Structure formats: C-alpha cells, structure tokens
Amino acid sequence: MEDFSRWKEVFIDPGVYDLTKDYKFSWEDKINIPKFLDSLPDNHYFSWDYPGDMNLEYQYLFLHNTWNSAEMFHDHPQFIVTAQYKFINYWNFVEWFDKYNNLNIKSGILGLGNMCRFKSLTPYLKHAFDYAFSHYKHPRIHIYGLCMKAIPYAHKLAKRFNIEFSFDSTKWTRCYHTPGYPWACTKENRQQFFDEYKARVFELIEGVPE
C-alpha cells in the first residue's frame, strides 16, 4: 500500500464500474474484508457499498448488500457506513437513511451515496440534504460525488447543525473531465487542476451565511 502517512485522512473507495456489468465487485473474492480493515492505519477509512443506480437489474440486491455490509462493519473504526437508496426517490431516501442513521457507527462517518449524477442543486437534493442534516446522529457526514453547485448549500446546513462535512468528486478533480485540460493527465497537471478545484471550493463557501 502506498504511504499516505503524511495525509490527515485517506478514504479508500473501491469504485463502482464493475457493477455496471456484474452483481459484485471483481475484488470481492480476493480480499478478506475484516483482515483488510484491521490492517488499515488509524487515518485510513474504507467504504464497501453498491449504488442503487449503477445497474437497475440488481438494484434490490445492491441496496440490501450495502445494508448487510453496514450491519457487519458499522462497529469497526476504519469503516465508512454509506447509505444507499433508490435514485431520485425521496421517500426511499428517507426510509434507508433512517436505517443507516440509527446504527452505532464507530468511525463517526455516515456517507451519502447516489449523489454523483447531479450537476446542479436540484429540489430533490435540497429535500434530501435538509432531511439528512436535520436528523443526523453522528459527528460527520460525507457526500460522494457532490457537484460544485451543491457545495454551498450542504456547507450551510453543516454549519447550522454543527456537523463536520466532507465530500469528494472525481468529476471535478480529474482534469480530463474539464475543457481546456489534456486527456492524458500527468501528475503535474492533475495537481494543478486539484489546486484550482480547492480554490474554487473555498471561494464558494467563503462567507456562506448561517
């Protein structure tokens, strides 16, 4: 494993593209998950979830497999519990969110999946975020794939309810997704793009009112 000891935190998200063609990750039979979690440094966290929108043929299976993972590992300090639910279905979001939110999550981090397909702050996102932040029982909420335009709204809710808030988005941190950047990314221009992304985020949240 690469040395990330100088980083404050490292989130290990195994990616989801295997699931567009199959009902499970290609690595599942190759990794002993409990042993892997126990091997992680204190600043490393791992998520194991199956987004409900990746392959509708397996949507029921994906939602329940994600819940099974959460039930098995929510008490491990290196595990990020990630809530999954049917895509753009507010009442299903509430139903599943409540189940995950009621777990005793040892890492203190509950993630919200199924957010990466949104490119703007939609009414659905507003309703989902309003419910999640106002009912949250844990120290920290992590939103996967949060689009740039939704960051200020989520940040405002985090401040209002005194919740630590984090997010990631490879859409905005891989330079080949953005006009003006080369398709063949190098370490140098990836870092440049990421630095510009961070600067833009701070511009967006600076002075966000309570």
Secondary structure, 3 states (H helix, E strand, C coil): CCCCCCCCCEEECCCCHHHHCCCCCCCHHHCCHHHHHHHCCCCEEEECCCCCCCCHHHHHHHHHHHHHHHHHHCCCCCEEEEECCCCCCHHHHHHHHHHHHCCCCCCCEEEECCCCCCCCCCHHHHHHHHHHHHHCCCCEEEEECCCHHHHHHHHHHHHHCCCEEEEECHHHHCHHHCCCCCCCCCHHHHHHHHHHHHHHHHHHHCCCCC
